[in-house]
């Protein structure tokens, strides 16, 4: 969970921080004034104030600046004439040090030029001392209100920028994963075709199997990229986070070792969520492993769940953009080394890692971010050097009592051989070639098309009429679903099988086409393709 120690984890903007709002009922005031009566004057001026207050007085600009940098107050009241400088210069130095709390300048000798100078330096207000009793309370209330409004606006803008950045990175990652899945489909497919041809005891077979092993590892990386880009294939169902945590606890000693103390605080009657079981497991394992790596010498890991009702104010204070409502919260906290601000800012970026070369992919937290976002939730991260890291995940509570998503049956048939005619439509030459070859080896007659126009021409010829359309979902021009709809109007008994490197959610922008039509996710093996083809052909009429 700590990038500077180890972060499996999406250019330089910060992640939305947790906003600390001032309590309007209690104001902490720092007065910087060498007048021995300064405390009494301020207390008298605020005697009838409608807020409680804590007042601290310091006599010099030097000491005052140190206390300002400590950030323990809500408003600063600064006398213009100080033993070691002026109030204007103090405000200037504080702003140069990126202090953004409100300043109120006070003076016993006012002037229009001083008023203008205070305005130019960004003072929230300017009050002459003989008017403190009538103006100071109002000045403080307005200064704090305006400051908080400005902070809220900045926080919302920051959240928007962060969301836009992550969406842009997600689209890029998804596009890369999609193209890479096409390459891997060809690599895996041709590798399997070679293995089918050679003697398993041949030395060349071992080399080919090593290529296949590397391709499988690359496929796992693309799945993580798709998770980050919210384009993974999902099998959502009603889940109890407590059950998932309880299941993980049994394997924690093997995951993190005995040197880390683990405790859980699981809320009774936790609201159920609608999510993918394997993805929730992936979230927990990734976060627990990051926590382990942040505590190489041991420490404490805490896993907590809670029922949370968020309104707009609470969501804003957490730095998340969620609709008001009921959420199940999952929190994982460690006592590790914590993250520096620069690391926190990039914690969820894919391929960003502070692990040594070869020790991590930088996709762990990026994957968690994508899964949570795809599950309609939100994630926050609190961390500081020496203070450990705490990650909170909010997932919407579902009103569905039980069940799985209404998706097509995915159980493959046992045999992939056949003699039927197949119309294969795929714009990637390598994927089309390896798919056609693998089906022909299993007895099918395959007619190939690079796009929908070619497929329609083939379908119109009696000699090439097919029983099954196998088509990529996303293609230049007419999409796979649009092609299927066009051909099904002419030939209702035609079976259809989709191929895609994206999720059904990503592809469904082209229409709600899934229904009971089976889908094959890239990258796939020749055997998986043949099994899905056989499965699609054997479906009862009207199911495909």
C-alpha positions in Angstrom: 0.0 0.0 0.0 3.0 2.3 0.2 4.6 3.2 -3.1 7.9 4.1 -1.7 8.1 0.8 0.0 6.3 -1.3 -2.5 3.4 -0.5 -4.7 1.8 -2.9 -7.1 -0.2 -0.3 -8.9 -3.8 5.3 -12.0 0.4 13.3 -14.7 1.4 14.9 -11.8 -1.9 16.1 -10.3 -2.8 14.9 -6.9 -5.3 12.2 -6.2 -8.4 13.7 -4.6 -7.6 14.3 -0.9 -9.8 13.9 2.1 -11.1 17.3 2.8 -11.0 18.6 6.4 -13.7 21.2 6.9 -13.6 23.8 9.7 -16.1 23.4 12.5 -18.0 26.8 12.3 -19.0 26.3 16.0 -15.4 26.5 17.2 -12.8 28.8 15.6 -9.1 28.6 16.4 -7.6 32.1 16.2 -3.9 33.1 16.0 -3.2 36.7 16.8 0.2 38.2 15.8 0.5 41.5 17.7 3.1 42.8 20.2 0.5 44.9 22.1 0.3 43.5 25.7 -3.5 44.1 25.5 -3.9 42.3 22.2 -5.5 39.2 23.8 -7.9 41.3 25.9 -8.9 43.4 22.9 -9.7 40.4 20.7 -11.6 38.6 23.5 -13.7 41.7 24.2 -14.4 42.1 20.5 -15.6 38.5 20.3 -17.5 38.4 23.6 -20.9 38.1 21.9 -19.7 36.0 19.0 -21.9 33.1 18.0 -19.0 30.6 18.0 -16.6 29.3 20.6 -13.0 30.2 20.1 -9.5 29.4 21.1 -7.2 32.4 20.9 -3.4 32.2 20.8 -1.2 35.4 20.8 2.4 35.7 19.5 4.3 39.0 19.5 6.6 38.8 16.5 6.4 38.1 12.8 9.1 35.4 13.0 7.4 33.4 15.7 4.0 34.1 14.1 5.2 32.6 10.7 6.4 29.4 12.5 3.0 29.0 14.1 1.2 29.7 10.8 3.2 27.0 9.1 2.2 24.6 11.9 -1.4 24.9 10.5 -3.1 24.6 13.8 -5.5 27.6 13.4 -8.5 28.5 11.3 -7.8 32.3 10.9 -4.9 34.6 11.4 -5.3 38.2 12.8 -2.1 40.2 12.0 -1.2 43.6 13.3 0.4 45.7 10.6 3.2 47.1 12.8 5.4 44.4 14.4 8.8 44.6 16.0 10.5 42.6 13.2 8.4 43.5 10.2 5.0 44.4 8.9 1.7 42.5 8.7 1.7 43.0 4.9 5.2 41.4 4.6 4.2 38.5 6.9 1.1 37.8 4.8 3.3 37.9 1.7 5.8 35.4 3.2 2.9 33.1 4.4 1.4 33.0 0.9 4.8 32.3 -0.6 5.0 29.3 1.7 1.6 28.1 0.2 -0.4 29.0 3.3 -4.0 29.5 2.2 -5.9 30.1 5.4 -7.5 33.5 5.7 -5.6 36.6 7.1 -7.3 39.6 8.7 -5.0 42.7 8.9 -5.6 45.0 11.8 -4.0 48.4 12.5 -4.4 51.4 14.7 -3.7 53.8 11.9 -5.6 53.0 8.8 -5.2 54.5 5.3 -6.5 53.8 1.8 -3.0 52.8 0.7 -2.8 50.2 3.4 -6.2 49.0 2.6 -5.1 48.5 -1.1 -1.9 46.9 -0.1 -3.8 44.4 2.1 -6.1 43.6 -0.8 -3.2 43.1 -3.2 -1.5 40.6 -0.8 -4.7 38.6 -0.5 -5.8 39.5 3.0 -9.4 38.4 3.6 -10.3 41.7 5.4 -8.8 44.8 6.9 -10.1 46.2 10.2 -8.9 49.3 12.2 -8.4 48.6 15.9 -11.0 51.1 17.1 -13.6 49.1 15.1 -12.7 45.6 16.4 -15.7 45.3 18.6 -18.1 46.0 15.7 -16.3 44.4 12.8 -14.0 41.6 14.0 -16.6 38.9 14.5 -18.2 39.6 11.1 -14.8 39.7 9.5 -13.9 36.3 10.9 -17.2 34.6 10.0 -17.0 35.9 6.4 -13.3 35.1 6.0 -13.8 31.5 7.1 -17.0 31.0 5.1 -15.4 32.4 1.9 -12.2 30.4 2.4 -14.2 27.2 2.9 -16.3 27.9 -0.2 -13.1 28.5 -2.2 -11.6 25.3 -0.9 -14.8 23.3 -1.8 -14.6 24.7 -5.3 -10.9 23.8 -5.6 -11.6 20.3 -4.3 -14.4 19.7 -6.8 -12.2 21.0 -9.6 -9.4 18.7 -8.4 -11.8 15.7 -8.3 -13.0 16.5 -11.8 -9.4 16.8 -13.2 -8.5 13.5 -11.5 -11.5 11.8 -12.9 -10.8 13.1 -16.4 -7.1 12.1 -16.1 -8.0 8.6 -15.0 -10.7 8.3 -17.7 -8.1 9.3 -20.3 -5.5 6.9 -19.0 -8.2 4.2 -18.9 -9.2 4.7 -22.5 -5.5 4.5 -23.5 -4.9 1.4 -21.4 -8.1 -0.3 -22.8 -7.0 0.5 -26.3 -3.6 -0.9 -25.7 -5.0 -4.0 -24.1 -7.5 -4.6 -27.0 -4.7 -4.4 -29.6 -2.4 -6.5 -27.5 -5.1 -9.1 -27.1 -5.3 -9.5 -30.9 -1.5 -10.0 -31.0 -1.7 -12.5 -28.1 -4.5 -14.4 -29.8 -2.3 -14.9 -32.8 0.8 -15.8 -30.7 -1.1 -18.3 -28.6 -3.0 -19.7 -31.5 0.0 -20.3 -33.8 1.9 -21.7 -30.8 -0.8 -24.2 -30.1 -1.0 -25.2 -33.8 2.7 -25.9 -33.8 2.4 -28.0 -30.6 -0.4 -30.0 -32.3 2.0 -30.9 -35.2 5.2 -31.9 -33.3 6.1 -34.8 -31.1 5.7 -33.8 -27.4 9.1 -35.3 -26.7 10.9 -33.2 -29.4 13.2 -30.6 -27.9 11.5 -28.0 -30.1 8.3 -28.6 -28.2 9.9 -27.4 -25.0 10.9 -24.2 -26.6 7.4 -23.7 -28.0 5.9 -24.4 -24.6 8.1 -21.6 -23.1 6.8 -19.2 -25.7 3.2 -20.2 -24.7 4.0 -19.7 -21.0 5.3 -16.2 -21.8 2.2 -15.4 -23.8 0.0 -16.6 -20.9 1.8 -14.2 -18.6 1.3 -11.4 -21.1 -2.4 -12.2 -21.2 -2.5 -11.9 -17.5 -1.1 -8.4 -17.8 -3.7 -7.4 -20.4 -6.4 -8.6 -18.0 -5.0 -6.2 -15.4 -5.0 -3.3 -17.9 -8.6 -4.1 -18.8 -9.5 -4.1 -15.2 -8.0 -0.6 -14.8 -9.8 0.6 -17.9 -13.1 -0.8 -16.6 -13.3 -3.2 -19.7 -12.9 -6.5 -18.0 -15.5 -9.2 -18.5 -17.7 -9.4 -15.4 -19.8 -12.1 -13.8 -21.6 -10.0 -11.1 -23.7 -11.5 -8.4 -24.9 -10.6 -4.9 -22.0 -10.7 -2.5 -21.3 -10.3 1.2 -18.0 -8.5 1.7 -17.7 -10.0 5.2 -17.7 -13.5 3.7 -15.0 -12.5 1.2 -12.9 -11.1 4.0 -13.4 -14.1 6.2 -12.4 -16.4 3.4 -9.2 -14.4 2.9 -8.3 -14.5 6.5 -7.7 -18.2 6.4 -4.9 -17.7 3.8 -3.4 -14.5 5.2 -0.5 -16.2 7.1 0.7 -17.7 3.8 0.3 -14.3 2.0 1.9 -11.9 4.5 3.8 -14.0 7.0 3.7 -14.4 10.7 5.6 -11.1 11.4 2.5 -9.0 10.7 -0.4 -8.9 13.2 -3.8 -9.0 11.6 -7.1 -7.9 13.0 -10.6 -7.5 11.5 -13.6 -5.4 12.4 -16.5 -6.6 10.4 -19.9 -4.9 10.6 -22.9 -7.1 11.5 -25.7 -7.1 9.0 -23.4 -5.6 6.3 -25.3 -4.5 3.2 -24.8 -6.8 0.2 -23.2 -5.6 -3.0 -23.6 -6.5 -6.7 -20.1 -7.3 -8.0 -17.8 -9.9 -9.5 -16.5 -12.5 -6.9 -13.1 -12.9 -8.5 -12.6 -9.2 -8.7 -13.4 -8.6 -5.1 -10.9 -11.3 -4.2 -8.4 -9.6 -6.4 -8.9 -6.3 -4.7 -8.3 -7.8 -1.2 -5.3 -9.8 -2.3 -3.7 -6.8 -4.0 -4.2 -4.5 -1.1 -3.0 -7.0 1.5 0.1 -7.7 -0.5 0.9 -4.0 -0.8 0.4 -3.7 3.0 2.8 -6.5 3.6 5.4 -4.9 1.4 5.0 -1.7 3.3 5.9 -3.5 6.6 9.0 -5.5 5.9 9.9 -5.5 9.6 6.5 -6.3 10.8 3.5 -4.2 11.8 -0.3 -4.3 12.1 -2.8 -4.9 9.3 -6.5 -4.0 9.9 -9.4 -5.0 7.7 -12.7 -3.3 8.4 -16.2 -3.3 6.9 -19.0 -0.9 7.7 -22.4 0.2 6.6 -22.2 3.8 5.5 -24.9 6.3 4.4 -23.3 9.0 2.3 -24.9 12.4 1.6 -23.4 15.0 -0.7 -21.5 16.7 2.2 -20.0 13.4 3.4 -19.0 12.3 -0.1 -17.3 15.6 -0.6 -15.4 15.4 2.6 -14.2 11.9 1.6 -13.0 13.3 -1.8 -15.3 11.0 -3.8 -18.0 11.6 -6.4 -20.8 9.2 -5.5 -24.5 9.5 -5.5 -26.1 9.9 -2.0 -27.2 6.5 -0.7 -26.2 3.4 1.2 -22.7 1.9 0.7 -20.7 -1.0 2.0 -17.3 0.2 3.1 -14.1 -1.9 3.0 -11.1 -0.4 4.7 -7.6 -1.8 4.8 -5.0 0.0 7.0 -1.4 -0.8 7.7 1.3 0.7 10.0 3.9 0.7 7.3 6.3 3.4 6.1 3.5 5.4 4.4 3.6 7.5 1.2 5.1 10.8 0.4 2.9 13.4 -1.3 4.5 12.9 -4.7 3.9 9.1 -4.5 0.3 9.5 -3.3 -0.4 11.7 -6.3 0.4 8.9 -8.7 -0.6 5.9 -6.6 -3.3 4.7 -9.0 -1.5 5.2 -12.3 -0.7 2.1 -14.2 3.0 1.1 -14.5 4.0 3.6 -11.8 5.9 1.7 -9.1 8.8 2.5 -6.7 9.7 -1.2 -6.5 13.2 -2.2 -7.7 13.4 -3.1 -11.4 11.8 -6.4 -12.0 10.1 -6.6 -8.7 6.7 -5.2 -9.7 4.5 -4.3 -12.7 2.9 -1.2 -11.2 -0.5 -2.5 -11.9 -1.8 -3.6 -8.5 -3.4 -0.4 -7.3 -4.3 0.6 -10.9 -6.2 -2.7 -11.1 -8.0 -2.1 -7.8 -9.0 1.4 -9.0 -10.4 0.1 -12.2 -12.4 -2.7 -10.5 -13.9 -0.3 -8.0 -14.8 2.2 -10.7 -16.3 -0.5 -12.9 -18.3 -1.7 -9.9 -19.8 1.8 -9.5 -17.9 2.5 -6.3 -15.1 4.9 -5.2 -11.8 4.6 -3.5 -9.8 7.0 -1.2 -6.3 6.8 0.1 -4.8 8.4 3.2 -1.1 8.1 3.8 1.9 10.0 5.1 5.6 9.0 5.8 5.8 7.2 9.1 2.0 7.1 9.5 1.1 4.1 7.4 -1.6 3.9 4.8 -5.3 3.5 4.9 -7.5 2.7 1.8 -11.2 2.9 2.0 -13.5 1.5 -0.7 -17.2 2.3 -1.1 -19.4 0.0 -3.0 -23.2 0.6 -3.5 -25.5 -1.6 -1.5 -27.8 -3.6 -3.8 -31.5 -4.2 -3.3 -31.3 -7.5 -5.2 -31.7 -10.4 -2.8 -29.8 -13.1 -4.7 -28.8 -14.4 -8.1 -26.3 -13.8 -10.9 -26.2 -11.5 -13.8 -28.4 -12.5 -16.8 -25.6 -13.6 -19.1 -25.4 -16.3 -21.7 -24.5 -19.7 -20.7 -20.7 -20.0 -20.9 -20.1 -23.7 -20.2 -18.2 -25.0 -23.3 -19.0 -28.1 -25.1 -16.7 -31.1 -24.7 -15.8 -31.5 -28.3 -14.9 -28.8 -30.8 -15.0 -30.8 -34.1 -17.6 -30.4 -36.8 -18.4 -30.3 -40.5 -20.5 -27.1 -40.8 -19.8 -24.0 -42.8 -18.5 -21.0 -40.8 -18.3 -17.4 -41.9 -15.4 -15.8 -40.0 -15.2 -12.0 -39.9 -12.2 -10.4 -38.4 -10.3 -7.3 -39.4 -7.0 -8.4 -37.9 -5.2 -10.6 -40.4 -3.2 -12.7 -37.9 -6.3 -13.4 -35.7 -8.4 -14.3 -38.7 -5.7 -16.6 -40.2 -5.0 -18.6 -37.0 -8.8 -18.8 -36.2 -9.6 -20.1 -39.7 -6.7 -22.6 -39.6 -7.7 -24.0 -36.2 -11.3 -24.5 -37.3 -10.3 -26.1 -40.6 -8.2 -28.6 -38.8 -11.3 -29.7 -36.9 -13.3 -30.3 -40.0 -15.1 -27.0 -40.6 -15.4 -25.3 -43.9 -14.4 -21.7 -43.2 -15.1 -18.6 -45.4 -13.0 -15.6 -44.3 -13.9 -11.9 -44.5 -12.0 -8.8 -43.3 -15.1 -6.7 -42.8 -18.8 -6.6 -42.9 -19.0 -5.7 -46.6 -17.0 -8.8 -47.6 -19.1 -10.9 -45.2 -22.4 -9.8 -46.8 -21.1 -10.6 -50.2 -20.1 -14.1 -49.1 -23.4 -14.6 -47.4 -25.3 -13.7 -50.5 -23.7 -16.5 -52.5 -25.4 -19.9 -52.1 -22.1 -21.7 -52.3 -20.7 -19.9 -49.3 -23.9 -19.7 -47.2 -22.9 -20.5 -43.6 -24.6 -22.1 -40.6 -22.5 -20.0 -38.1 -21.3 -16.4 -38.1 -18.2 -15.9 -36.1 -17.5 -12.1 -35.9 -15.4 -9.7 -34.0 -17.4 -7.1 -32.1 -15.5 -3.9 -32.9 -14.5 -3.5 -36.6 -14.1 -0.5 -38.9 -17.4 0.4 -40.6 -20.3 -1.9 -39.7 -19.7 -3.5 -36.3 -20.1 -7.2 -35.6 -23.5 -6.8 -33.9 -24.8 -4.7 -36.7 -23.6 -7.3 -39.2 -25.3 -10.1 -37.2 -28.6 -8.2 -37.1 -28.4 -7.6 -40.9 -27.7 -11.3 -41.7 -30.3 -12.6 -39.2 -33.0 -10.7 -40.9 -32.3 -12.7 -44.1 -31.4 -16.0 -42.4 -33.1 -16.3 -39.0 -31.7 -19.8 -38.4 -28.1 -18.5 -38.6 -26.1 -19.1 -35.4 -23.8 -16.3 -34.1 -20.7 -16.2 -32.0 -19.0 -13.0 -31.0 -15.3 -12.4 -30.4 -14.1 -9.4 -28.4 -11.2 -8.0 -26.4 -13.6 -5.7 -24.5 -16.3 -6.2 -22.0 -20.0 -6.5 -22.8 -20.4 -3.1 -21.1 -17.8 -1.4 -23.4 -19.1 -3.0 -26.5 -22.8 -2.4 -25.7 -22.5 1.2 -26.7 -23.3 -0.2 -30.2 -26.6 -1.6 -29.1 -28.0 -4.1 -26.6 -27.0 -7.1 -28.7 -26.0 -9.7 -26.2 -29.2 -11.5 -25.4 -28.3 -15.3 -25.5 -25.6 -14.9 -28.2 -22.4 -16.5 -26.8 -19.2 -14.5 -26.6 -15.5 -15.6 -26.8 -13.1 -13.3 -25.0 -9.7 -12.6 -26.5 -7.0 -13.8 -26.3 -8.3 -17.4 -26.8 -6.7 -20.7 -27.8 -7.6 -22.7 -30.9 -9.2 -25.3 -28.6 -11.3 -22.6 -26.9 -12.4 -21.2 -30.2 -13.4 -24.7 -31.5 -15.4 -25.5 -28.3 -17.3 -22.2 -28.5 -18.1 -22.7 -32.1 -19.4 -26.2 -31.4 -21.4 -24.8 -28.5 -22.9 -22.0 -30.6 -23.9 -24.5 -33.4 -25.5 -26.9 -30.9 -27.7 -24.2 -29.2 -31.4 -24.8 -29.7 -33.1 -22.7 -32.4 -33.7 -19.1 -31.2 -30.8 -19.2 -28.7 -28.2 -17.7 -31.0 
